[in-house]
Amino acid sequence: MSKEHLYSQHFQDHFLAHALRDKVFLKEVSPDLEPDYFPSEHAQRIIRILKDFHSKSGSAPGDLTNDIIDKAATKASLSEDTVRAIKAYAGNLLAIELQNRAYLLSEWTN
């Protein structure tokens, strides 16, 4: 069974919020993180961006998220509407207070 069926949207959002800002968290989950685990197209794009950024920098994008989305969008020739939607979703994720890191990791690895 894929992980997308195991986690609520709430869990997925908090998971991605950590991955966008916590480089240790991202390093730990990145090897097993697959876009297909998340049903949202925007989440899948963010995961691809996260994995690419992390593989090149060893870090999480944090405040650079919008810049990285712009670069990825240019490479993939995404429409302005799609880019706006991805940035809006990422902005919502960045606004989430980081909490329950240990719980997220324990649930992810189970």
N, C-alpha and C positions, 0 to 999 in steps of 0.2 A: 504494500500500500504506500502511496506517495505521501510525503509529509504534509502536503497541502490539505489533505483530508483529516489530519490529526490536530491541526491548530486553528483556533478561531482567528477572525480578522483582528481582534484586539491583540492577541499574542503576536501575530505577524507584524502589526504596526510597531509594537514595542521592540520586537526583535530587530526590525530594520532601523528603528531609531538608534539602538545601540550600535548596530553595524556601521551606521553613518558617522558616528562620533567616537567610538571606543576602539582604538587600534588593536588592543589586546583581545577584545571580544571578537573583532573581525578576523584576526589571525587564527583564533581558535576555531571559528565556524567556517571559515573560507574553504578549506579543503572539501567539505561535504555540502557546501551551499550551491544549490542548483536553481536556476530561474523557474523551472517547472514545478518546484515545491510551492510556488505562490501563484494563485489563480489570476491575479490582476496583471494586465499587460504592463502597466506603469511600474508595478513592483518588480516584474521580471526585468525590465530595462534598468531599473536602479540596481538590481543585483548584478547584472552584467557590468555596469559601470563600476560598482564596488569591487568586484573581483579583478577587473582590469586595473583599476587604480591601485588596489592593494598589491597586486603582483608586481607593479612597477615601482611603487614607493614604499611598501611595507607599512603603510599607514591607512587611516580612515580619512575620508575627505572632509568631514566636518564643515567648516565655513566655506570651503572651496566647492561645495556640492553643485551650486548653480553653474560655476565655470566649467566644471567637469561634464555636466549635463550638456552644456552648449557645445563643447568639443565633440562629445559622443554623437550628438544630434547632427552636427555637420558631417561627420564621417558616415552616418547612416542615412543622411538626406531625409531627416524627419520633418514633417510639416510644423509650422509655427504653432498650430493648435495642439499638436501632440507634445511639443516641447513645453508649452505653457502648462499643460495638464501634468506632465511629469514633474515640473518644477513646483507646481502647487502641491502635489502629493509629497514630494520631498520636503517642502516647507512645513507641511503638517507633521511629518515625521520628526523634523528638527525641533519642532515646538514641544514635542512630548518630553516630559521630565524623565530622565534616566533613573530607573529604579528596578529592583528585583533581578539584577544581572545574574546572580547565582541560580535563581529559579529558571530563567530563560535558558541558560546553558544546560542545566540538568534536564529540562524537558526536551531540548534539542538533541541531546546525546542519547536519550532513551529510545 
